Amino acid sequence: MVKKYALIDIDAVDGRQLTIVEGPTYPEPVVIVPPPTASIVRDIANAMISAGWGTAFGTNIFAQDFPPTPLIAYSIFQYSGKSPEGFMGSGPPIDWSGIQIQARDTNKERASTHAEEIRQAFDDLDLSGSWVQASRSTPIELTSLDDGRAGVYRFSVDFTVAIERSV
């Protein structure tokens, strides 16, 4: 008799939440390793807290989404970047990822200013061995994404992240 195991996914941000993924079963345990940029999301959140943009991860700095409150908050979104580079003996492999940081506030000028400060702080930065570079030269207003709530403003800044994989 062969035991069947469900696919388990470890939350890419805090590494504590285990999620059973719906779908086929496997004859051996399968664990999805968080992508290399999972640690960069954590590093960026910690740097933002140190700089005074937030107080704690999960309180007013979030990953991949915004809860309805607090209204003054930040979220770090990870998305795919270009294909990896440096294979076949041409150097260590480099993984590329995209990071978007959104600043939400009840004051439009403050939301825009915080987004610009974050863009400047993280542009051309070596953060725990990952190189971070701004992808745009100015924050973009995303107010329409906040469920049309009057008096709530959201601005985003995008970054390209290069992560050297150890081989």
N, C-alpha and C positions, 0 to 999 in steps of 0.2 A: 504494500500500500504506500502510495506517494502522498505526502502531506502537501496541501496547497497553501500558499501564503499570498496575502493581498499586498499590493504595491503600497509602500509607505512613503510619504513625502514629508521631509522635515522643513518647517517654516523657514524661509530664506532670511528672515530678518532677525528673529530672536533665537532660532534654533531649538526652542522648547516645545512648540506645538507640533504634535504628530497628527497627520491627516491620513485616513485610509482613502485611497484613491479608488473610485468606482471603476469597474472594468474587469479584465481577465485576471485569473489567479496564476501564480507561477509556482513551479515545483521547488524552488529555493527562495529564501528571503531576498527581497530586492529593496535596496534603500537608494533613494535619489539623493545624490550629493548636492547641496546647495550650490548655485552657480558662483563663480569666483567673485562676482560683484556683490554678493550678499554681505560680505564684510565691509565693502566700501559704503554701503547704505548705513551700516552701523557706525563706521568711522565718520561719515558726513554728519550724522545725527549728533554724535558726541562732540564734534568740532563746533556745530551750531550751538549746542548747549554751552560749551566753554566760552563762546563768543557772546553769549547773552541773548540769542534769538529765541531760545526756548528754555523751559525748565526741566523737562524730563521726556524721554521717549515714551509715547503712549499717553502723555498728558496734554502737550500742545505741539509735539513733533510726532508725525505719523509716517507710515510707509504704505504706498500704493493706494491710499484713499484718505478722504476726510470724513470724520464723523460729523454730525450736524452741529455739535458744540465741542470745544469752545469756538467762538467766531474768529478770534485772533489765534491763528495756528499756522503750522507749516507742514507740508507733506513732501516726502521724497519718493519719486516714482522711478523705477528701474525699467528700462526697455532694451531691446536687442540693438546691438551695434553692427558694425561691418564684420565680415568673416575674419576668423583668426588668421594671424600671420606668423611667419618664421618657422615653418616646418621643413623637414628634410635637410637638416644640417645647416640651415641658414641663420642660426641663432636661436635663442630661447623663444618658445611660442608666446605670442602676445594675444590676449583676449581683449576684444573691444566691446564696450557697453555704452549705453546712453543713460544718463541720469537727468531727471527733471526735478527741480525744486520749486514748489509753489508756495507763495506767501499769501495768506488770507487775512483780511483785517476789515474792521468797520470804518476805517479811515483810508480813503483811496490813496492819498499822498504817502501815508506811512507804509501801506502795502507795497507800493511802487518803490519807495526808498529802501525798504528791507530787501526786496528782490534784487535791486541793483547792488546793495552792499554785499549780499550773498554772492552775486555774480563776480564782483571784484575780488572777494576774499578767496573764492575757490578757483579762479582762473589761473592756469599755469601753476598748479600746486602739486607738490609731491605729498601724498597723503598715505602714509603707511605702505610705501612702496608702489602705489598706484599713481599714475600721472593723470591729473584732471585738467581739462581745458574747456573754457566756455565755447559753446557752439554758435551762439548769437551775441551780438554786441549790445543788446538792450533787452530788458524784460518785456514780455508780451502780456497784455491784459486779457484775462479769461473770465470776466465777470459773469457771462452768460452761463457758465458751468455751475454756478452756485444756486441752482434751482430757482433762479429769478428773484432771490430775496433782495429786497431794496436795502441799500446801505451796507452791502457786503461785497467786498472787492477781492479779486484774486489775480495775482501776477505770477508768471512763470519765467524761469531761466533754465536753459538746457546746457548740458555738459557732455563731452566725450571723455570716456575713461579708458586708459590703456593699462592693462594688468599683465605683468610678466609672470608667466607660469613657471614654477620650478619643475625641472624634468628629472 
